[in-house]
């Protein structure tokens, strides 16, 4: 179709660059229906998740076998390219990941330990043993885990195994935020004012913060991915930030060193993708806009940035390449910048690995970054010149998480995917995932479900395709953040490009509440829900009429269905009648025509309301009239009764709401890191009660009111589930 390119440029012999025609890299959707069958064969997994191109040069030899030292979607992503290049793959896994998709996709798999990451995916001894056992020639680390661990790279080098990434010097220099900042200054890269040494303790942190001037950013020297980072606006927050950041850094990276720098308020987060080889060549592959974040973790990314002009883009790219060349960087890497409203930019950090959001760069350049990393690791020079790197079209990525967006823009959710279907039947859609129906989202690993990417000829088309893709994404069994993602991409500020890293807190100062329906949208929802209710009633009647029954059934003659529909504590009078697949619905005096196939067994339903096409998902429909409908991304609870049932329902007693101000429940599944109170203690409203770690992020639980502690139901080291009782006050 027009605007959607597939594949990558034809490869050329090493050292002999030719002219090339870049085409955005997308995933195949040709056999998408195979992907979601209940039982997976290895062949189905490989075919349905393959790349759309065959542009790999079989004469260019790289490696016979690569071990992928990661899990989930990034492991699957690496394996896909390896398969296309004719390279055999080895997957590693924890015992709970034995049936994971990446294990099924690989040619071989080795268990490296139990579920906790410290005993499996961070277990270097077990991984080195797996490499020896399988005779893998190279290791691709993906992102996270050991991807920026110089000791792991050294261990591989000692065994003559190639690390698909930069050398240990670059990992050391750029992985350490303190050293990288010094190198950036030397390479004449713009840097943020701050303290260039290691902060020893909380007292020193306060002293340094005062010297720099509030606000300040406290962050892990060896960190990344938003972990081990805190913003402090005063001395008290600096002390708390030092404590939490050092604990998170130790837990996530095994290194609790911290640094402090000036926090630039309301900046954009824009990063430059770089690619270098072992022959002194380095390129910048344009930018990615990553300003939509929560808790310093990216949520929505796009390429290119709507904010940058060509001059600023070139200046940022040239500084990024200068930094890469300063450490002889040889692989794919990312240089992150903070950019203020006047397009001044400051070096933030360099990630010496494949970035989570790399697909948007692949879409607009046509390069397969995993393939480029493998080629460089083998010693081939880059095939392209800077002038060859294009910006073709626009790409947007949404990180789909198993999170509750109504709690701090996303607290982790755990569970099993009872139903799962990706929207890859739509044009311009790519999904990078490592799950399947039946997969478990556990407390041990990152709660990401997938990366949903859409590509278009321009930003408007890419965003419209993302809107459609989110509406068509079926996820059951876990709470997810699709409602938040959809609201972001249709927000007027986002569409205009008026964004910064505080976008979510600025747009939703009281927290995310879901989509706010206009009167027209509300009437559409009520009309759709009423039509669904009547359609289900008519289907039940049809079933009864065709069943052999000893009791004669009198067919009710109902021309108009008078209904009472409750939405958001408001009751609406709705009158519905049908003529085949079309329903005529009157909602509070407004008349609408609703038509659909009314396939009540389908998880997706395409509905036409007065000429407006809507894709909805009916998540639940109960005999008592309760219905949950996903409409415009948000799930709405609707209660529908016939007029008679509604009149009788007025005599039913309502259950009194429970007073929970004296009870502290866990808002998420996780592990209790510390408990700060004991029975008999007096606590003030807002005082810390305990700390829970979920998906490597530490969260402080506070008292909802002032009072005396009656009982404590948890201790450090306990695993708790969402809703578990932690502490009671008198």
N, C-alpha and C positions, 0 to 999 in steps of 0.2 A: 504494500500500500504506500501511497505518497507520504513522504516524510519519515517513514520508519525503515531504517536500514538494518540489515542483519549482517553478521559476520565481521571479519577483520580484513585488513589489507593483505594482499598476497605477500608471502614472506620472500626474502631475498637472501642470497648467499652471504655468509659472514664477511664483513669488511667491504662489501660492494653495494652500498645503498643505491636504490633505484627510486624513481618517482612512485608515489603510492597514493591510493585513493582511500582516505579514511572513512570508515563506516561505523556508526555506533554499535557497540557490542551489546546484544540482547540475548535472552535465553529463549530456547525453542518452546513454542506452545503447541506444536503440531500434534503431539500425543498427550495433551494435558489430561484427558479423561483417564488415562492409565495411572496417573500419579496418585489418585485418591482411592484406588481399590483397597479393600480391607486388608488383603494379604499382598506383600511386596515380593516380587522375584527380583534377583539381581539385575536381570536383563531389563525389566520394566523401569527400575530405578535409573539405570544408566541412560536409557533411551529418552525417558520423559524429562530428564534434567540435563540434557546435552546442550552444547552451544550450537547456535544456528549457522556456524560457518565451518568450512573445511580448509581454512587458509593456513595450514601448518605445513612446513617444509619437512617432508620425511627424510630428506637427505642431510638435514642439519641435526647431527647426533648430540644429545645432551646426556641424560642419565637413563639407566635401565630401570632403576627402582628408587622411589622417593618415599620416605616415611613422613607422614603428616603429624606433627606433634601438637595436635589440637583436637577439638571436638565441634559438634554442631555445624552451623551454617558455613563457617569459614573453612572447616575441614572438607565439607562437601564442595565448596567453591574451588579449592585447590585441586581436589581429585578430578573435577570436571575437566580442567585444563590439562592435567596430566594424561587423562584418557585420550584427549584429542591429539596430544603430542606423542602418543604411543608409549607412555611411561607407566610401568606398573607401580601400584601404590600400596602402602602399608598404613593401616589405621591403628592408633592406640586408643584404649578406652578404659574407663573405670568399670568396676563390676556392675554398677547400675546402668551403664551405657552400653551393655553388651548387645542389645538389640537396636541400637540407634541407627539412623539412616547412614551416617558416615561410615559405620562399620560394614554395612551391607554394600555400600558402593565400592569400597576398597577391595583389592585383590587378596590382601591378607590383613589379619587383625590380631593384635596382641593386647591382653589385659595387663595394665600397669599398676593396679592397686584398687583399693576401696574408694568409695564416693568422694570423701574430702579431697580437695584439690592438692593439698600438701602431701597426700599419700598416693596421688595418681598423676595428674597432669603436670604437677610441679616436682614429681619424683624423678630427678635426673638419673639416679642409679638404675631405676627400673626402665626408663626410656633408653638409656645407653645399652642395657641388656637386650631390649627389643630390637635395637639397630643391629647389634651383633648377630642375634638369632636369625633375623630376616635378611641380613647382608645388604641392607639399604645403602646406597651410595651417597645419598644426600638427604637433608631434613628441611622441610618447610615448616616454620613455626606458627604460621598464621598471625594472629594478633593476640595480645594478652599472654597469660601464662609465661612461657620461657622465651617469648619472641624478642625481648630486649634484655636478656640475661647474658652478660658477657662470659660468665663462668660456663654456661651451657655451650656457648660457641667455642670456648677453649677446649672443653672436653671433646667436642666433635673433631676439632682440628687435630687433637692428640691421637685420634683414631683414624685419621685420614678420611673423615666423612665431611662432605661439603655442607656448610650452613648456608641456606638460601636466604641471604640477607647481607648486610654490610659486615665488614671485618670487626674484630673485637675493639680496635682502637676507636672506630666511629661509634660503636655501641656505647663504649665507656664515655666518650666525650659528649655525645648528644643525649645519652640516656640519663646522665647526671645533670640536672637542671642548673646547678651552680656552675659546673665546668662549661656547659654549653653556652651559658650567658656570657662568660668571659671570652670564649672563642668567638661568639657572635660579635661582641664589641671589637675584637681584633680584626674580624673580617668586614668591619664597617657596616654591620647590620644594625638597624635601629633597635634599641632595647629599652625596657621599662626600668625606671629608677627603682633601686632596691638594695638589699643587703646581699653581698656576693659570697658570704660564708655560710657555714652550717650553724643553725640556731641550737644552742645547747640545752636550754630549759625554758620553762614558762616565764620566769623573771626576765631572762634575756630577750625573749620574744616581745614582752611588753616594752622594754627599753628601746628595742630596735623599731618597733611599730610607732612609738612616740617620735623617734628621730625622723622616720620617713614621713609621718603624718597620716592620720586615718582618712579614709579606710585603707586597709591593707589586705593582701591575699597571702594566706599561709598555705603552703603546699609541699607535698612530698618531693624530695629531690629526685627520687628514682621512680616517681609515679606517672600516672596517665589515666585516661578514661574517666576523669572526674573524681577519682578516689584519692583520699588524703588531701582534700582541698577544702578550705574554709575562708569565708570573708569575715573580717573583724572590723567593727566600727568603734570599739572602745576597749579599755584594758580588760574588762571581764570577758568579753567575747574573744579577745586574744588568748587568754588563759584557757578557755574552753576549747577554742580552735586548735591550740597547740596539743592539748590532750587527745582530742578526737582524731586529728590529722595524723599524729604520730602512731596511734593505735591502728588506724585504717592502713597506714603505709606499711607498718610491720606485718599486718595480716595479709595484705594484697601483694606486697613486693619483697617482704623479708628485709626491709631497709626502712628504719624509722627516722632518717634524717630529714629535716625540714628547712625550707628557706622562706624568706618574707620579702615581698615587693609591693610597690604601690599598686592599689587596685584602681584601675581606670573605669570609672562609672559610665554606664550606658554605652559600652563599645559594641562593635560588631566582631564576630569571631570568623575570620576568613583565613583559609589555609591554602598553601601552594603545594601541589604534587610535584615531586622531583624524581628524576630517574638518572642514575649514574652507572658507569661501567668501570672495569678495571684498567682502562686505557686512558683515563683522564677526561673522558667525555661526560657531560652532565646536561640535562634538559629540564625545563619547567613545563609541566603539562597543564597549565592554566590553574584556575582557582576553584575552591568549593566554598560556598556560603554555609556556615554552620552555626548561625547565631541563635536559632531556636533551641533552647536548652532548659533542662530542669536539673537542679543540684549539680551544675557544671557538667552534665552529660547531655550530649546532642540528641535531639529528637527528630528534627527535620533538616535535611541538607539539600542543596541544589548546586548545579553547575551549569553555566557560570553564575557569578554574582550580579544581581541587578544593579548593585551600587557602584561597582568599579568602572572606571573609564580605561581606555587602552593604555594611557600613560601610567596610571597607578598600577595597573595589572603588570606591565612590563617592569616597573621599578621593583615591585614585590617579587616577581619571578627572578629577576637578576640578583637580588639580595639572597633569595633562597638558594640559587645555584652557587653563589659565592660562598655561602656557608657550607654547602655540600662539598665543594671543591677544597675548602679549608681542612676537611678531615678525610679527603680522598674517598668520598662516599661512593659505594658501588652496589646499588640495588634501588628498589623503590622506597621512597621515604616521604615524609610530609613535614613541611615547615609551617608552623601555626603562628598567626599574627592577630593582634588586637588592632582594630581600625576605628578611629574616632570619626565624629560627624564631618570633619574637615579633610578626611581621607589621609590623615597622618596614621602611619602604621608602626607597630612595635612588635619585635620578636617575642613570642610567648614560649615556645618549646619546639623541639624537633622529635618526631616519632620515627624511630629507625626500624620501621616495619610496614607491612601492608595495613592501610587504615580501614576501619569498618566501612566508611562511606566511599570507598574506591569505585563502586559501580557507576556513580554519576560521571566520574572522569572518563571511564571506559566508554560510556554512551556518547559523549560529545567529542571524543578523540578517535574512537575506533580501535584503541590499543587494548590488548589483554595484558593487564599488569602482572598477573601471575606468570604468564608466559615470558614476559620481559625479565622478571626476576630470575626465572630458571635459566634463561639464556645467559644473563650476566654472570650468574653463579658458575656457569660452565666456562666462562672466559670469553664469550663472544662480545664484540663491540656493539654499541647501539646501532640500530639500523637507520635511524632518522636524524635529521638536523632540526635545529630549533624552528627554522622557517617552515618546516613540514607540519608542525603541530597546529591543528585547526581548532576552531570552536564550531561544531556542527550541531545546530539545534539546541535543545534545553532538556535537562534531566533533573528530576526531583526524587529524593529518597525519603521515605517515612520508616522509622524504626518501630516495628510492631512488637510491643512488649506484653507479657503476661503481668499486667499491672492494673491497679485500680486508679484511674486518673482523677477520681473525685477525692482522693486522699493525697495531699501534697503533690499534685500533678503526677502521681504514679508511685504507689507503694506496691511491692511485689505480691503476686498472687501465685499460688501453687495449685496443682491439680493435674488431671489427665485429659487430654484432648479427645473428647468423645466423638467429635465430628470436625473435619478440617478439609477445606477446599480453597486453593489459591485462585485468584482471578486471572490466571494466565491465558484464558480464552479471549481476553480483551486485547485490542490492538495496542502496541506500544508499552506493554507491561512486562516487567522482569521481576521475579521473586527469588531471592537468595535465602534459602532456609535449610534446616537440617532436622526437620520433624515430619511426622506423619500421624494419621489418626491412631490414637492409642498411646502416643508419646506422653511421657510425664514431664511436667515442669516442676523441678524440685528446688529445695532451698540451697542446694549445693552449688548451683551454677547461675550464670547470668540469665535473667528472665526473658531475654529476647526470643520472640517467636520467629521473626523473619525480618528481612529488609525488603520493603516493597518499593520498587523503582518504576517510574513512568518516564517515557521519552516522547518529546514532540518537536515539531519544527520550530516552535517558539515557546515561551514560558506559559502563555495562556493555554495552549494545547496540552502541554505537559501537566499543568494543574487540573485541567478538566478531566484528563485521563486518570489522574490520581483520585479525584473525587469519585469517579465511576468505579475504580478499582477497590477503593475502601468500602463502597456500598455493596460490592459483589464478593467481598472476602468473608468466608464462612469459618468462624472459630467458635466451637462449643466446648464447654468443660472447664474453662478458666476465664477469669476476668481479663479483659484486654483494653488497650488504650485507643481503639479506633475512633471513638467519639471525640477524643481530644485532637487526634491527628486531623480529622476531617474539619473540625472547627478552626484549626490553625490555617489550613490551606484556603478556606473560604473567607477568612477574616479580611476586612477591607484594608487594614494596616499592612497585613502580610502581602496582599495582592499589589499594593502600591510600592512595596519594598521598604516600608517604614518600620524596620525591625532592629533589635539589638539583643544582647544576651539576657536582658530583663523583660523580654517581650511577654512571657507567660504571666509573670507577676504584675506587670503593668496592665495587661488586658483583663486579667482575672484577679484583681486585688483581694477578693474574698474567697479565692479558690475556684477551681473549675466546677461548673454546675451543669454542664451539658448544653445542648443547643437550645436557645431561647426561641420558641415558636412565634412566628408572626400570626396574626388572626387567620390569614389565608392558609398557612401551613397547618395551623391547629385544626381548621375545618377539614383539610385534606386528610389528616391523620384520623379524625373522628369518623369521616366517611369511609376510609379504608377499613378501620377496625370494625365498624358496623357491618360493612359488606362481608368481611371475613366471618363475623359471627353468624350472619344469616346464611351464608354459603355453607358453613359447617352444620347448621340446623337442617338445611335442605338436604344435605348429603346424608345425615342421620335418618331423616324421614325416608329418603330413597332406599336406604339400606333396609329399613324395617319393612317397607312395602314389598321388597323382593325376597324376604326371608319367609320360609314356611313356618307359620305360627298357628298354634291351636286357638289362640285368642284373636278374634277379628280386630283389625286395626282400622279405626275411622280416620280417613285422610283429612287433616285439618285444612280448611279453606282459608288461607291467609293471603290477602292482597297486599296489605301494608303492615310492616313490622314496626310497632311503636316501641322504641327502646329508650332506656335511661343509661347514659354513658358518663362515667366518672373519670376525669383526667385532672391531675394536680388539685385534688380536693374540690373541683368544680363539677357540678352535674349538668349535663346537656341533654336536651330532648332531641332525639333523632328519629326520623321516620324513613324507613327503607322499603323499597319495592324492587323487584327484579324482572328483567326481560331477557332470559338467556344469560349470557356472560356479563351483561351490563346491568348495573344497579343504579337506580335513581334514588339519591339520598338528599334529605332535607335536614340541615344542621342549624338549629337555632334560627330558622327562617331562610337560610341560604341553601340554594339547590345546587347539587353537584352530580355529575354522571361518572361512575366508576366502572371500569371494565378491566378484565384480566382473564387468564385461563382458569384461575381459582384452583390450581393444583395444590391442595392443602398438605400434600405429602412432601412437597418440594421445600428445601431450606431457603430458596430464593423465590421471590414473587415479583414479577414485573407488572406494575399497575399503572393504568392511564386514568388520570383524574382531570376531566375537562381539557384534555389535550396535553397535559403535563405528565411526562413519563417519570415514574418513581420506582426504584428498586428497594423493596422492603424485605425484612426477615422476620417471620413470626417465630419467636423463640419459645413461647409456651402458650398453651390455650387450655384452660381448665373448665371443667363442667360447671363450676360455680360462677363463671362469667369473667374470671380474671384472665387477662391476656397481656403478654409482653411482646412489644413490637419494636424492632430496630428500624428507625425512620430518620433519615438524614444523619445517620451515624450514631444517634443517641437512642438508648433503649427507654421506651415509655411504657409505664404500667397503666393499663386501661381496665376498668371494671364495667362490664356490660350486662344489663339485666333487661328482661321484658318489662313493660309497664306494670303488669300485675306483680311480678317478682319484686320490682323496686318498691311498690307500695307495701308489700308484706315485709320487706327487708328493714323498713323503718322501725319495726317492733323488736329487732334483734339488738341485744346488748353489745356495746363495743368494749373491747379489751383495753383496760387502762394502761397507759404507757409506763414503762419501768423507769424509775429514777436511777440513772447511772452515774450521777455526779460523784458518788462515793466509791465507785468501782473503776479500776483501771484494767481494761482489756487490751490484749496485744492487737494492734491494728494490722499486723502482718505476720506471716510465718517467719521464724528465724531462730537464732540462738541468743540466750541471755548472756551478755558479756559481763555485766556488773549490776549489782543491786545496792542502792545507796541508802536504804532505810531498813528499819526493823520494827517489830510491833512495839507500840508505845511512843514512837517518835512523833514529834509535832512537825508538820510540813506546811509550807505556804503554797498558795496557788501559783503554779508555774515552776515549782521546785522539781528538780530531777529526782525521779523515783528509781529508774533503772535504765539500762542501755541494751538495746537489741540490735544484733548484727544480722542483716538480711542481704544476701547476694553481695557480700563484702562491703556493704555500706553500714555504718553505725548510726543508730537513731536513738535520740534521747527521749524517754517517756517521762512526762511531767504530770504533776498533780492537777486535777481539774478544779480543786477548791482547797481552802485552808482547813486543816483538821488533824486528828490523831490517827496514826496507822493502827488499824485493828488486826490485820493479818497480812502476811506475805506468802504468796503461793508459788514463788519461783526462786531459784538460786542460780548463781553464775554457772554456766555450762549447760543449763537446761535447754532443750529444744521445745519451742512453743509454736502453736498454730494460731492462725487468725481467729480472734475472738476469745482466746484462752484467758482465764482470770489470772492477773498478775498480783495486784495489791488491792486490799479493801481498807477504806477509811471508816471511822466511827461516824 
